[in-house]
Amino acid sequence: MKRKVGLLLLFLSAVSTGFLPAYNGQGAGNAFAAGAEEKGDAIALTETEWKAPDQMAAQIRAAEEVPFVGKVKEECLCVRQQRLRDKGLSTKDITHRYFLLDSPLIRKEEDQYGPVRFMHSKHAAVLKDCALCHHYRPVDPEAPETTRCSACHQESFQEEYPERIGLKAAYHLQCTKCHKDMQEGPVGCTGCHKKNVPDHEKLVQLPEKPEPTQVTEECLRCHQKAGEDMLSSAHWLWKGHSPYTMERRKEVLHGKGTTVINNF
């Protein structure tokens, strides 16, 4: 049994790292033949590589321009909750169970983090109260009872709707407040996002054979705060009490802060 589990984990690892193509319903042999082509000893995946349909659909929805909803029906939360209950709305009425929160509205202002994968059906099943997120509806009686966040919350600081917060703030206030109140779920940036690491090949400006000082200067051009933090680190200063010096004398006799300056 342990051997079978080990082989399964090895296979899944190979798929996730790209050494084997993901299964696409054709059978392992056919999927491999359809999704890869021989190039000497290497195997390169072609455009027939399998992709998750839910993820592809979510990417298309994320890029959509949603018409702005200016006027909403004014009602207190209790009234809205009761009205939704009377309508019998539940998870069976959900049309999209998964969203990729990757709005161009937010990326236009800031793009330091990757999109959030939002499990719509899972959250609805746990909360059992649609009004907690869909707290208003359009005044248009023909509009759906629940609409996307990006319909009411779009660009920040709109002159006609000064009380309406932008989409980024709406996401963060709604999600982090609920997570804190329920003491479940992430509340920090990287708990929901992956950091967008810029392509440094396009950012770094160095000669063909740079000097060490040129490399340092180029790094500090963008990372000044990191450079300042490093100068106060133990690695740079190399001084202070330590129980691991000779005979545990708690003295540092040799280091960057005493007899050595910048490794010389």
N, C-alpha and C positions, 0 to 999 in steps of 0.2 A: 504494500500500500504506500509506504514512504517513497519507494522508487517511482511509482506512478505519479505521485504528487510532485516529486522533484522534476520529473520529465515535463510535466504540465507547466510548472513555473518557468523552466528553461525555455519552453516553446513560447510562452507569453512574453517573456523577456526579449526573445529574439524578434517577435512581432513588433513590440513597442519601440525597440531600438532601430528598427528598419532592416535587420538582417533577413527577415522573412516578411513577405507581404501579408497584409491582414486578410482574413477570410471574407469572401464576398458572396457566399452562398452557392458557388459553383463547384465546391469540392476543392480540397487543398491542392491537388495536382493541377487542375484546370485553372484555379486562381493564380497559381504561380506562373503558369505558362502565359496566361492572358495579361498579367500585371507586370511582367518583367521581361527583359531581353538580355541575352548574353553579350558581354563586352570583355573578351579575354577571360581573365579569371574573375572579373567583377560582374555583379548583377545590378543593373539600374532599373528602378521602377519607372514605368511610362505613365501616360495620362490615364490609363485604365486602372490606376491604383484606386482601391475602394475608399470612399469617404462617407462619413456618417451623414445620413440624410437629414437628421434633426439639426445637426450643426450647420450644414449648408443652408437649410431653410432659415435658421436663426440668423445667419450672416446676411441673407437677403432682406429679412425683416428689419434688421438693425440699420441698414443703409437707406431704408425708405424715408421719404419726407412725409411726415404726418401733418395733416391740416390742423392749424391752430384752433383750439376751442377757447373763445374769449369769455362767453357768458355761460355760467354754470347755475344749476338749481341750488338756491340757498336753502339749506335745511340743517338742523343740528344732527350730530352723529347718531343719537338715539332714534330719531325719526327715520334716518336713512337705514340704519340696521334693521329696524322693524319692517320697513318697506321691502328690503331685499329678502328678508325671511318670508314675508307674505308671498313674494314672487316665486319662492322655492328654489332660488339659485344655489347651486352646489358645484362640486368639482366636475360633475358630469357635463356641465355647461361650458367648461373651459375649452377654448378652441386651439390654444397654443400652450402646450405643457412646459415648453422650454424657451427661454429668451437669452439672447446674447446682448448685454447692455453695452453697446458700442456705438453710441449716437455720434454722428458727425458734428452735432451742435456742441458737444463737450470737447471733442478732439480739436475743434477749431480754436478753442480757448487754451487748452492744455492737453498734452499728450505724453505724460510721464509714465502712465500705467496702462496695462492692457485691459481689455474688456472683462466684465464680470459675467460668469455663467450663472444665470438665475433659474432655479428649478421652480417654475410657477406652480405646477400641480402639487409639488411637495409642500410648499409654503401654504397653499390654500387648504390642504388637508390637515396641516398642523394647526393653523389659526382658526379655521372654521368660521371666518367672519370676513366676507369680501369687503365690507365697508371700512375696515382698518386701513386698507391701501387705496381702494377706490372710494375715497371719501366724498367725492362730488360726481355729478353727472352733467352732461350738457343740457341746456334748457330745451333744446330741440327734442320734441317727443319721439321723433323717428330715430334718434341716435341710440346706440346700444347703451344699456344700463351701466356697463363697466367699459371704460376706455383706457387706452394706454397712458402711462405717465407723461410721455412726450407730447401728448395732445394738449394738455393744459400747461405743462411746464416746458418751456423752450429756452430762449435766450434770457440771460439775466438782465435786470434793470430795464424792463420795458416801460416806456413813458406812459402808455395808456393803462398799464396794469402794474403800478408801482408796488402793490402788495403781493404780487405773484413772484415767488422765488424761481430761479432758473432750474433746469433739469438736474444739473450736478448736485446742487444743494438739496433738491427734493429727494434724490436717491439717498444721499448721505444721511439727511435728517430722518427719513423714514426707516431706513435699514438699521442704522446704528442705534437709534432710540429703541426700536423694538428688540434688538439683540441685547441691549443693556437691561431693559425692563424684564425680559424673560430670562436673562442670564444664560443665554445660549446664542451661539453663532459668533463670528468674528466681529471685532470693532475697530481693528487697525487697518491701515492701507493694504499691506501685503497679505492680510487674512482673506481678502476678496480678490485682490488684483495681483498680477505678475508685473514686475517692473519692466518698462520698455527701455532696454539698453540701446542707446544710439549706435549706429554703425561707425566705429571709430576710424575705419579706413577713409571715410569721407570727412571726418572732423579733424584728424591729426594732420598738422602741417610741419613736416620735418624734411631736411635735406636727405639725400640718399644714404650718406654715412654720417649720422649725427653724433655729436659729442655727448657724453653723459649729462653735462649741464644743460644742453639744448633740450634733451628729453625731459628733464625735470621742469624746465621753464615752460615747455609746451603743455605738460600735465597741469601745472599750476595755472595756466591761462583759463581753464574752466573749473578746476578743483582747488580754488584758493582756500576754502574753509577746511577741506581735508588736509591740506598742507599745514595749516595752522594747528589743527588738532594733532597731527603727527609730531610736531615740534614739542608738544607737551606730554607725549606718550613715554612710557617706561622704555620702549624700544629705542627711542631717540636719546633720552636723557641718561638712561642706564645708571640711575643712582637711587639711593634710598635704602632703608633697612631690609635685610634679607636673612632668613634663618639658614640659608644654604651656602654661605660663604665658608671659607676655611675655618675649621674648629667652631663653627656657628658663632662667630664673633659679631654677626649682624653688621658687617662693614663691607662696603664696596670699594676695593682698592684699585680696580682697573675697569674702565668703561668710558662711554662717550661723555659722561658728565664729569670725569675726573682726569684721566691721563690720555684719553683718546679723543680726537676731534674728527668726526665724520669718517671713521674707519682708517685714519692715518695715524 
